[in-house]
Amino acid sequence: MVLQLKWRHQFQFAGYYAAMAKGFYRAEGLRVEVREGSPGQDIVQELVSGRAQYMVHNSTALLACAGGAPLVALAVVFQQSPLALIAREDSGINSLADLAGKPVMLSPTTEPELVAMLRAEGFNLNQFQFQLLPHSGNPEDLVSGRVAAMAGYLTDLPFYLEQRNVRPVVIRPSHYGINFYGDTLFTSRHELEDHPQQVAAFRRASLKGWDYAMQHPGEIVELILRRYPGRLNRGQLLNEAEQMRRLILPDLVEIGHMNPSRWQHIAQVFSDAGMLPGRLDLGMFLYHPDRPGGGFPGWLAPVSGVFFAILLLLLLFNWRLRHAVTHRTVALDRVNRNLQQMLALKEKAEQDLVVKEQQLRTIVESVLQGLLIVAEDRILFANRAAAEIVGCDTAEELLAMGWIDNFIAPHEHTRLHAYLQDRLSGKNLPESYVFEGVRRDGSRGWVENRAVRIEWQGRPAVLVSMTDVTERVRLREESIRAAQLASLGELAASVAHEINNPINGIINYAQILKNALVHEEKWCDIAGRILKESDRVATIVAGLLSFSRSGAAERKTIRIHDILEDTLVLVRTQLQKDGICLDLDIPETLPLVRVVPQQIQQVYLNLINNARYALNQKYLHPCAEKRLQISCQLQDDSCLATIFYDQGIGIADQDLERVLAPFFTTKPGKEGAGLGLSISCRIMQDHGGDIRIESRNGEFTRVVTILPVN
């Protein structure tokens, strides 16, 4: 036997594919061929001629039945019709009234449901109230703007348009009180009379297939792709399955259910539109599973005189009853129409809500700030900008991370958790704050948050606006660093002016005394000491000027020994004063490095000062452990490591990972700005190197600077 489909293979006919694949037809002893339809094909003629025993059609089969085709409706699959007019949003069409004067593509002969909707609203297709074009079946006519609206199925055309970046507007007959059935399974009167058991078996197996398809849409999609490959891809088939669930309503209505009153209503709509002459008797059109022949009996038994007399007595009562029922039916029909209109308005409102939601989502996804909604430390919503800030490719990937801790530096957890809880409890907090974040690849950055308490899905939550301020923090560091160097330059110039002239005089006078007292050994030695110390002061001043002069940005190929020596000139006296022993291990055979000497000198000076501070905090008086060890060694023949080791107060574990962060310091407020190590780290990275810190609280600190060799 042959089942004739109304269109080409797609998920629209999933139940019949499932019945074949899962063996439901075979279990009923049936061998079934599913034959796809084609454009322009008369599927009713295929059934009537006997070339097919079953077909899939819609409510317009009523018109064929009225024209003499012996059709029998076996089971309704689509409780709601998928047929609608689909328009472009940018065409300005939101209702049927907006179609006036615009090109519309539909076929009155194959889509009378839409014609009935138009006529119910006062449109006359023969008066050219709009530009009626024959249906091409090509959605590109709508995409290109050739037509402003076209007839199409809700299961595929809106999805196709959205994939082409065209926003659809859907005008359904149900919006205007016309609520037809969709796809329905039919057979012929001859097939039902000749093979009633076979018809019942085919119906049972088909409905069982539809139950299975609705419960396993993904499996049936793969089946269609494998056995019935065609014009639709996996995404289109899955969308079709999702849309069909809203039309079949398997969770509310038993698949296959038919309401005779609703069929009568459909016939009445066609009649009111002038498409169905006279009154159609649905007795032979609707299948009744509980009767052997499916419809009303085709024979009438003789009626005895006794029953005829009784029938005459009942006629009057029946007439009165019918009269009352007619009035009640009219009232119920009026209520039904009102309900249909209310449902149409509700559906339109829901569609408008969906459109507004899509517009709002577009705005949210387009803003440059990252947006998060957080409750109970979990991320409930994120936009694309937030995902980019934390290094994720998509918002879905960020949501999968779940906990906010995954992109917050560990030392910030306590502070930000407290902020979140306080804000949820309604406490007053700073509107914005900056924290150090961890990107997906492990790199660090700085993020500014602005947060406000909201209600989300019926519970308190926090809406967070995120901005990546890593570059702003870096520029601030550079600005402070530049200001420090400028101040140091001014100080150096002042020192040069205030000290160089007097020290030159001291040096000259000491030399004169030494020359004059050459025969007085004691006084000559004193003059020599004055001369030596004065030279040392002049050397320190020269080193300070060299460290801060404006041409310091030029890179030079230089020995690391020279940079260390220039640095120690500035601090050696202070180390001796503090009672700190200095151990140097700088091999003469080390390779050269290409650096900005003054910048590397700044790094070394900062590390030495940090070590001096740590040693002075731990040891108040000179001792063997109050010692700074500086050594250099070659690593992997490509990097030069300079190591600064002290046994001072060390660094606490909770502070170790953020000592390189800008503005963090463990020193008292007036003794440190928290920028020394941050700027030093930036300098080393600019030179292609790095800084590594090891420490144990109360025991030691070991800082290693890495520079590539020349």
DOMARVEX-198666 format. One record per residue (C-alpha): residue in three letters; x, y, z. Coordinates in steps of 0.02 Angstrom, whole numbers, padded with zeros to 5 digits, always signed. Layout:
! DOMARVEX-198666
ALAXYZ...
This chain:
! DOMARVEX-198666
MET+00000+00000+00000VAL+00054+00180-00034LEU+00048+00332+00080GLN+00051+00491-00026LEU+00131+00641+00060LYS+00080+00820+00021TRP+00260+00881+00004ARG+00440+00826-00001HIS+00522+00726+00139GLN+00549+00826+00300PHE+00505+00816+00485GLN+00325+00865+00442PHE+00296+00679+00408ALA+00404+00611+00550GLY+00270+00496+00623TYR+00257+00392+00464TYR+00446+00374+00451ALA+00451+00318+00633ALA+00312+00191+00605MET+00413+00113+00463ALA+00584+00121+00550LYS+00522+00054+00717GLY+00421-00088+00636PHE+00248-00027+00688TYR+00176-00057+00513ARG+00264-00224+00502ALA+00190-00278+00669GLU+00016-00246+00597GLY+00056-00353+00444LEU+00069-00202+00329ARG+00195-00163+00191VAL+00196+00025+00165GLU+00279+00137+00036VAL+00292+00321+00084ARG+00289+00426-00075GLU+00339+00609-00066GLY+00240+00746-00151SER+00296+00874-00278PRO+00245+01051-00330GLY+00083+01055-00429GLN+00038+00874-00391ASP-00147+00832-00363ILE-00132+00715-00213VAL-00322+00696-00201GLN-00322+00623-00375GLU-00183+00503-00324LEU-00297+00437-00186VAL-00459+00433-00286SER-00376+00346-00434GLY-00311+00207-00322ARG-00127+00245-00354ALA-00118+00279-00167GLN-00224+00209-00026TYR-00186+00346+00102MET-00135+00528+00093VAL-00084+00675+00204HIS-00189+00829+00171ASN-00261+00975+00271SER-00432+01051+00307THR-00453+01104+00125ALA-00493+00921+00088LEU-00670+00971+00138LEU-00683+01067-00026ALA-00629+00913-00125CYS-00755+00808-00030ALA-00893+00934-00071GLY-00839+00919-00253GLY-00875+00732-00251ALA-00710+00655-00196PRO-00749+00505-00081LEU-00629+00555+00059VAL-00627+00495+00239ALA-00530+00587+00374LEU-00445+00455+00483ALA-00345+00558+00609VAL-00292+00738+00638VAL-00106+00759+00675PHE-00088+00950+00677GLN-00217+01022+00797GLN-00166+01196+00736SER-00136+01241+00555PRO+00044+01292+00515LEU-00012+01395+00364ALA+00007+01583+00381LEU+00052+01741+00288ILE+00234+01786+00324ALA+00289+01966+00296ARG+00450+02064+00312GLU+00456+02172+00467ASP+00536+02314+00368SER+00389+02314+00247GLY+00280+02396+00380ILE+00153+02252+00379ASN+00080+02204+00547SER-00098+02155+00499LEU-00205+02112+00347ALA-00254+02295+00329ASP-00072+02337+00294LEU-00072+02226+00138ALA-00166+02356+00035GLY-00071+02399-00123LYS+00075+02281-00085PRO+00132+02125-00180VAL+00073+01965-00094MET+00116+01788-00150LEU-00014+01651-00120SER-00113+01522-00220PRO-00302+01532-00192THR-00331+01356-00259THR-00209+01270-00140GLU-00219+01389+00008PRO-00406+01425+00027GLU-00383+01439+00215LEU-00291+01604+00187VAL-00420+01657+00058ALA-00558+01628+00186MET-00461+01736+00311LEU-00445+01877+00183ARG-00628+01869+00133ALA-00681+01868+00316GLU-00589+02034+00332GLY-00674+02109+00179PHE-00541+02076+00048ASN-00601+02030-00126LEU-00465+01945-00226ASN-00550+01995-00389GLN-00545+02181-00352PHE-00355+02193-00344GLN-00349+02270-00170PHE-00170+02207-00165GLN-00048+02140-00294LEU-00086+01953-00296LEU+00058+01851-00367PRO+00062+01662-00400HIS+00163+01568-00269SER+00339+01526-00331GLY+00384+01417-00181ASN+00549+01512-00167PRO+00574+01605-00001GLU+00711+01710-00082ASP+00571+01812-00161LEU+00531+01873+00015VAL+00714+01891+00066SER+00752+01998-00087GLY+00598+02108-00060ARG+00513+02057-00223VAL+00357+02027-00119ALA+00304+02103+00047ALA+00217+01943+00108MET+00196+01763+00055ALA+00102+01609+00112GLY+00211+01488+00208TYR+00224+01364+00350LEU+00268+01420+00527THR+00378+01265+00541ASP+00511+01323+00419LEU+00490+01493+00334PRO+00517+01608+00487PHE+00673+01509+00534TYR+00738+01523+00354LEU+00711+01712+00356GLU+00799+01734+00522GLN+00948+01637+00454ARG+00953+01765+00313ASN+00944+01911+00438VAL+00765+01954+00388ARG+00646+01983+00534PRO+00478+01897+00500VAL+00302+01955+00545VAL+00175+01814+00557ILE-00010+01840+00514ARG-00107+01682+00560PRO-00289+01646+00517SER-00315+01610+00703HIS-00283+01796+00734TYR-00447+01826+00641GLY-00552+01688+00718ILE-00514+01555+00586ASN-00439+01404+00672PHE-00418+01258+00553TYR-00342+01087+00576GLY-00173+01057+00494ASP-00103+00895+00425THR-00232+00754+00429LEU-00223+00572+00376PHE-00352+00524+00242THR-00408+00368+00149SER-00542+00339+00018ARG-00719+00278+00049HIS-00684+00129-00063GLU-00530+00077+00038LEU-00627+00091+00200GLU-00773-00013+00137ASP-00663-00147+00056HIS-00529-00160+00194PRO-00595-00090+00358GLN-00477-00194+00468GLN-00327-00143+00364VAL-00377+00042+00378ALA-00391+00025+00567ALA-00220-00060+00575PHE-00139+00075+00467ARG-00213+00211+00578ARG-00153+00126+00739ALA+00025+00103+00674SER+00035+00281+00607LEU-00022+00360+00770LYS+00100+00251+00865GLY+00236+00316+00750TRP+00184+00495+00788ASP+00191+00463+00975TYR+00368+00395+00955ALA+00424+00539+00843MET+00365+00671+00966GLN+00459+00585+01107HIS+00619+00557+01007PRO+00636+00705+00886GLY+00826+00698+00879GLU+00826+00514+00830ILE+00699+00543+00692VAL+00798+00692+00625GLU+00949+00579+00605LEU+00838+00449+00522ILE+00776+00578+00396LEU+00953+00637+00358ARG+01006+00457+00330ARG+00859+00383+00234TYR+00772+00534+00157PRO+00910+00663+00123GLY+00844+00819+00041ARG+00844+01008+00047LEU+00842+01031+00238ASN+00994+01017+00352ARG+01000+00957+00532GLY+00970+01131+00606GLN+00817+01160+00497LEU+00744+00990+00540LEU+00769+01016+00727ASN+00685+01187+00715GLU+00541+01108+00619ALA+00520+00977+00757GLU+00517+01112+00892GLN+00388+01217+00798MET+00279+01065+00761ARG+00262+01025+00947ARG+00169+01191+00966LEU+00049+01140+00827ILE+00023+00956+00868LEU+00006+00989+01057PRO+00049+00809+01104ASP+00052+00852+01290LEU-00125+00921+01286VAL-00220+00827+01150GLU-00210+00644+01102ILE-00130+00632+00931GLY-00263+00587+00802HIS-00409+00666+00897MET-00545+00745+00787ASN-00689+00853+00848PRO-00842+00841+00732SER-00900+01014+00789ARG-00735+01090+00738TRP-00745+01008+00567GLN-00921+01080+00553HIS-00852+01251+00600ILE-00718+01237+00465ALA-00852+01192+00338GLN-00956+01341+00395VAL-00808+01460+00372PHE-00784+01397+00194SER-00970+01417+00164ASP-00973+01595+00234ALA-00829+01639+00119GLY-00927+01573-00031MET-00806+01430-00059LEU-00920+01287-00007PRO-01095+01288-00084GLY-01233+01211+00019ARG-01217+01110+00178LEU-01091+00967+00188ASP-01142+00806+00277LEU-00993+00755+00382GLY-01066+00584+00426MET-00972+00493+00289PHE-00821+00611+00296LEU-00766+00572+00474TYR-00695+00403+00525HIS-00767+00316+00679PRO-00645+00185+00746ASP-00783+00096+00841ARG-00881+00052+00683PRO-00829-00087+00564GLY-00851+00021+00410GLY-00783+00175+00493GLY-00930+00291+00450PHE-01117+00286+00465PRO-01200+00124+00407GLY-01238+00116+00221TRP-01400+00023+00240LEU-01565+00056+00328ALA-01670-00084+00402PRO-01860-00085+00370VAL-01954+00005+00503SER-02106-00078+00573GLY-02270+00016+00589VAL-02256+00018+00777PHE-02088+00105+00777PHE-02146+00223+00641ALA-02291+00278+00750ILE-02175+00304+00897LEU-02058+00405+00784LEU-02202+00518+00735LEU-02243+00550+00917LEU-02063+00599+00949LEU-02048+00719+00803LEU-02132+00862+00893PHE-02022+00841+01045ASN-01868+00828+00933TRP-01917+00988+00841ARG-01934+01082+01006LEU-01767+01013+01064ARG-01681+01061+00903HIS-01751+01236+00914ALA-01679+01255+01090VAL-01514+01178+01036THR-01503+01296+00887HIS-01521+01448+00999ARG-01394+01376+01121THR-01275+01334+00979VAL-01283+01511+00913ALA-01243+01578+01086LEU-01101+01454+01109ASP-01035+01494+00935ARG-01033+01678+00981VAL-00938+01637+01141ASN-00820+01525+01042ARG-00784+01665+00918ASN-00750+01784+01061LEU-00633+01657+01138GLN-00546+01634+00971GLN-00522+01821+00956MET-00455+01828+01134LEU-00337+01686+01097ALA-00282+01774+00939LEU-00249+01934+01035LYS-00155+01835+01168GLU-00049+01748+01036LYS-00014+01915+00952ALA+00038+01989+01120GLU+00152+01839+01149GLN+00230+01863+00978ASP+00255+02048+01013LEU+00336+02001+01178VAL+00453+01881+01087VAL+00499+02020+00964LYS+00532+02142+01106GLU+00636+02012+01196GLN+00738+01983+01039GLN+00764+02170+01019LEU+00818+02187+01201ARG+00937+02040+01182THR+01012+02121+01027ILE+01043+02281+01126VAL+01117+02186+01273GLU+01232+02088+01158SER+01286+02246+01067VAL+01341+02351+01217LEU+01528+02364+01247GLN+01514+02337+01436GLY+01509+02160+01500LEU+01345+02121+01587LEU+01322+01985+01719ILE+01179+01936+01831VAL+01243+01848+01987ALA+01154+01768+02134GLU+01226+01655+02268ASP+01398+01670+02187ARG+01332+01591+02025ILE+01320+01672+01854LEU+01140+01671+01794PHE+01162+01778+01638ALA+01307+01846+01535ASN+01324+01941+01372ARG+01457+01924+01239ALA+01560+02073+01302ALA+01574+01992+01475ALA+01635+01831+01394GLU+01769+01928+01298ILE+01830+02014+01456VAL+01863+01848+01544GLY+01935+01767+01386CYS+01788+01655+01335ASP+01731+01636+01156THR+01544+01640+01195ALA+01426+01689+01334GLU+01373+01507+01346GLU+01553+01457+01384LEU+01558+01586+01524LEU+01393+01523+01596ALA+01462+01346+01595MET+01601+01406+01713GLY+01464+01434+01841TRP+01556+01512+01988ILE+01619+01692+01986ASP+01776+01631+02077ASN+01838+01557+01913PHE+01881+01728+01841ILE+01929+01821+02001ALA+02108+01820+02067PRO+02114+01712+02227HIS+02165+01857+02339GLU+02008+01952+02285HIS+01885+01814+02331THR+01851+01869+02510ARG+01826+02052+02465LEU+01711+02022+02316HIS+01608+01888+02405ALA+01579+02012+02547TYR+01528+02147+02420LEU+01404+02027+02339GLN+01323+01974+02503ASP+01314+02152+02569ARG+01234+02213+02408LEU+01106+02072+02410SER+01062+02117+02590GLY+01033+02299+02540LYS+01185+02380+02622ASN+01258+02540+02551LEU+01417+02505+02454PRO+01528+02599+02330GLU+01441+02607+02162SER+01600+02547+02074TYR+01758+02456+02122VAL+01911+02384+02034PHE+01976+02206+02056GLU+02109+02095+01980GLY+02037+01961+01866VAL+02101+01799+01792ARG+02065+01767+01608ARG+02026+01594+01538ASP+02207+01575+01478GLY+02275+01616+01652SER+02331+01794+01613ARG+02289+01934+01734GLY+02195+02095+01702TRP+02101+02233+01793VAL+01912+02251+01788GLU+01801+02392+01850ASN+01631+02335+01914ARG+01472+02436+01935ALA+01338+02338+02026VAL+01156+02361+02074ARG+01032+02248+02163ILE+00886+02183+02056GLU+00752+02049+02057TRP+00788+01906+01936GLN+00665+01763+01911GLY+00581+01801+02077ARG+00736+01810+02186PRO+00866+01943+02234ALA+01015+01957+02117VAL+01151+02081+02070LEU+01168+02159+01897VAL+01352+02191+01862SER+01422+02303+01725MET+01604+02257+01688THR+01737+02362+01600ASP+01913+02303+01561VAL+02027+02439+01635THR+02192+02345+01617GLU+02258+02475+01495ARG+02199+02617+01607VAL+02293+02543+01755ARG+02448+02520+01649LEU+02443+02700+01590ARG+02421+02758+01769GLU+02575+02658+01818GLU+02672+02735+01675SER+02612+02908+01724ILE+02666+02885+01905ARG+02830+02810+01848ALA+02861+02957+01731ALA+02818+03079+01870GLN+02939+02991+01987LEU+03079+02999+01859ALA+03042+03181+01822SER+03049+03222+02007LEU+03209+03123+02022GLY+03282+03220+01875GLU+03240+03384+01958LEU+03316+03322+02120ALA+03473+03266+02029ALA+03491+03435+01945SER+03472+03520+02113VAL+03601+03402+02191ALA+03721+03436+02049HIS+03703+03623+02074GLU+03711+03620+02263ILE+03845+03486+02286ASN+03956+03483+02132ASN+04028+03659+02152PRO+04068+03640+02339ILE+04138+03465+02315ASN+04251+03525+02174GLY+04317+03659+02292ILE+04347+03530+02427ILE+04438+03418+02303ASN+04549+03562+02244TYR+04590+03621+02420ALA+04628+03442+02475GLN+04745+03421+02328ILE+04834+03585+02372LEU+04855+03528+02553LYS+04919+03358+02498ASN+05047+03439+02383ALA+05101+03563+02517LEU+05117+03433+02654VAL+05205+03303+02552HIS+05342+03290+02686GLU+05218+03284+02830GLU+05160+03103+02823LYS+05019+03120+02950TRP+04940+03276+02874CYS+04973+03217+02696ASP+04876+03056+02737ILE+04729+03158+02806ALA+04727+03267+02650GLY+04727+03108+02544ARG+04578+03038+02641ILE+04483+03202+02612LEU+04524+03192+02428LYS+04468+03008+02418GLU+04302+03038+02507SER+04267+03191+02401ASP+04297+03089+02243ARG+04173+02960+02309VAL+04041+03095+02337ALA+04070+03160+02160THR+04051+02982+02093ILE+03886+02959+02185VAL+03820+03124+02115ALA+03874+03073+01941GLY+03786+02905+01960LEU+03627+02989+02018LEU+03631+03106+01868SER+03663+02960+01750PHE+03517+02863+01826SER+03391+03002+01798ARG+03450+03092+01641SER+03324+03114+01498GLY+03413+03006+01371ALA+03384+02849+01474ALA+03270+02763+01348GLU+03411+02715+01229ARG+03458+02530+01230LYS+03641+02483+01243THR+03743+02323+01238ILE+03824+02319+01409ARG+03895+02206+01545ILE+03780+02167+01690HIS+03929+02203+01805ASP+03926+02386+01754ILE+03741+02405+01790LEU+03760+02325+01962GLU+03911+02431+02003ASP+03820+02592+01956THR+03674+02536+02065LEU+03784+02493+02215VAL+03867+02663+02206LEU+03699+02736+02257VAL+03660+02616+02401ARG+03824+02542+02466THR+03845+02676+02598GLN+03666+02651+02660LEU+03692+02462+02670GLN+03849+02488+02773LYS+03758+02610+02886ASP+03620+02481+02917GLY+03749+02347+02957ILE+03700+02240+02806CYS+03837+02131+02734LEU+03842+02123+02544ASP+03897+01962+02456LEU+03927+01974+02268ASP+03952+01827+02150ILE+03963+01902+01974PRO+04073+01796+01857GLU+04177+01896+01733THR+04133+01778+01590LEU+03948+01823+01582PRO+03881+01872+01409LEU+03824+02047+01368VAL+03643+02106+01375ARG+03555+02237+01269VAL+03451+02346+01385VAL+03409+02523+01439PRO+03540+02530+01579GLN+03449+02659+01685GLN+03287+02555+01683ILE+03374+02395+01737GLN+03468+02497+01867GLN+03298+02558+01931VAL+03241+02376+01948TYR+03398+02324+02043LEU+03389+02478+02154ASN+03208+02438+02199LEU+03248+02255+02239ILE+03397+02304+02348ASN+03292+02431+02442ASN+03156+02300+02472ALA+03286+02178+02538ARG+03362+02314+02649TYR+03188+02352+02721ALA+03152+02167+02754LEU+03321+02142+02841ASN+03302+02299+02949GLN+03129+02243+03004LYS+03196+02075+03062TYR+03368+02121+03129LEU+03382+02282+03229HIS+03571+02263+03248PRO+03710+02197+03137CYS+03731+02008+03139ALA+03793+01868+03026GLU+03616+01836+02955LYS+03589+02019+02908ARG+03659+01988+02737LEU+03609+02024+02555GLN+03674+01902+02424ILE+03678+01955+02241SER+03732+01830+02110CYS+03721+01807+01921GLN+03717+01649+01817LEU+03683+01596+01639GLN+03527+01489+01609ASP+03505+01382+01452ASP+03637+01486+01361SER+03499+01612+01319CYS+03451+01698+01481LEU+03547+01789+01614ALA+03477+01771+01791THR+03518+01897+01928ILE+03470+01833+02101PHE+03437+01941+02255TYR+03427+01836+02414ASP+03396+01894+02593GLN+03344+01811+02756GLY+03228+01952+02807ILE+03045+01949+02859GLY+02988+01865+02698ILE+02814+01880+02619ALA+02652+01806+02686ASP+02573+01669+02579GLN+02413+01770+02548ASP+02518+01918+02486LEU+02643+01824+02379GLU+02537+01812+02222ARG+02489+01996+02221VAL+02652+02084+02266LEU+02676+02121+02080ALA+02504+02203+02068PRO+02498+02393+02054PHE+02469+02490+02216PHE+02489+02338+02329THR+02614+02355+02471THR+02645+02277+02641LYS+02740+02430+02702PRO+02657+02566+02809GLY+02562+02697+02710LYS+02701+02828+02706GLU+02841+02705+02666GLY+02777+02628+02503ALA+02659+02670+02359GLY+02644+02490+02299LEU+02717+02527+02127GLY+02900+02474+02141LEU+02880+02290+02100SER+02740+02323+01975ILE+02848+02446+01877SER+02998+02330+01892CYS+02896+02186+01821ARG+02839+02295+01676ILE+03020+02348+01639MET+03080+02167+01636GLN+02936+02113+01523ASP+02973+02259+01404HIS+03150+02189+01391GLY+03084+02014+01350GLY+03123+01954+01525ASP+03033+01917+01687ILE+03034+01928+01877ARG+03008+01773+01986ILE+02984+01783+02174GLU+03001+01644+02303SER+02974+01679+02487ARG+02931+01601+02654ASN+02852+01710+02785GLY+02978+01755+02922GLU+03122+01660+02838PHE+03183+01721+02668THR+03145+01805+02501ARG+03227+01758+02336VAL+03196+01870+02185VAL+03261+01817+02013THR+03267+01936+01867ILE+03282+01858+01693LEU+03355+01948+01541PRO+03389+01877+01368VAL+03573+01881+01324ASN+03629+01987+01178
